Amino acid sequence: MKQLLRVIALILLLPNSATAGSDETLHNNLGPQLQEETWAIPSAVPMLAYVVRPASEGPFPLLVMNHGVSLDPKERSYFPVIEFRDAALWFARQGYVVVAPVRPGYGVTAIEVPERGLFGLFFSGVGSCLAANFRDAGLAIASLDMWVIDYMSVQPFVKPDDVIVVGQSGGGWGAIALASQNPRSVRAIIGFAAGRGGRFKGKPNSNCAPDNLVEAAAEFGRTARIPMLWIYSRNDSYFGPELSNRLATAFQAGGGKLNYFVLPDFGGDGHFMINSADAIQIWAPLVSEFLKNH
């Protein structure tokens, strides 16, 4: 509880931040069409969130963006307020209120607990990698997503029953887990390079427990009925075509509704495609068509 109170205090003291429900603009250099803000989401575990939205009153559909996962606590402590700003701006220009929460244990909430050798709260560990529990790690992120959705859906400029969830890497895996719960307000989910356990011991194209990951995908697919779009690239060093195809096949075999694409090589490692403004022209046609249909 002491550490949680420190997190709340840090959030409230942040410069250039807006408390949830505020209209204070973070930096309004986008012209009259969009406005960017930082919010504090007063959920069970407080979270910071980057919000970009059309400047008019709306209401608009909501789009939640999940960032990836790092198992390195020091790396998490340097996490930025927004990881996929160019992608977030693209979605906002399509008419969405985009909220990108910084999950507990990242950025300002990665508070050191010296007596325990820990950095803040962390909700998406998998345990021992060779016996990884990928299912529960995904569901932990799904729970955080629902906190964000529940809070943002009551804002006057948001359509409460018109939600899209987008996630990259471990955040995409959390979005797949969310699909298995079929929340009523979520109408579609998009995963970029979704998965867990990639680059085991730093080695490209090596997953610490691929069979566990495929089994978890199959389990999620048995109940997931929300339409999903999965986008990977051929030179993804975390989840290459062979593994991503196994995941897609397992998910669909259980009844999951999925459009699955492997795009050509992008940059040095296609796993980070969504981080690049240059990639938008590549994935935007697929995403636009998917959202049009759902």
HUHU-V653486 format. One record per run of one state. SS is the DSSP state (@ for helix, = for strand, . for the rest). FROM is the first residue (numbers start at 1). TO is the last residue. If there is no record, write none. Layout:
ss,from,to
SS,FROM,TO
SS,FROM,TO
This chain:
ss,from,to
.,1,1
@,2,13
.,14,33
=,34,41
.,42,46
=,47,54
.,55,59
=,60,66
.,67,72
@,73,77
.,78,84
@,85,93
.,94,95
=,96,102
.,103,106
@,107,109
.,110,111
=,112,113
@,114,116
.,117,117
=,118,119
.,120,128
@,129,131
.,132,133
@,134,152
.,153,157
=,158,168
.,169,169
@,170,179
.,180,185
=,186,192
.,193,199
@,200,202
.,203,209
@,210,223
.,224,226
=,227,233
.,234,240
@,241,253
.,254,257
=,258,263
.,264,269
@,270,275
.,276,276
@,277,293
.,294,294
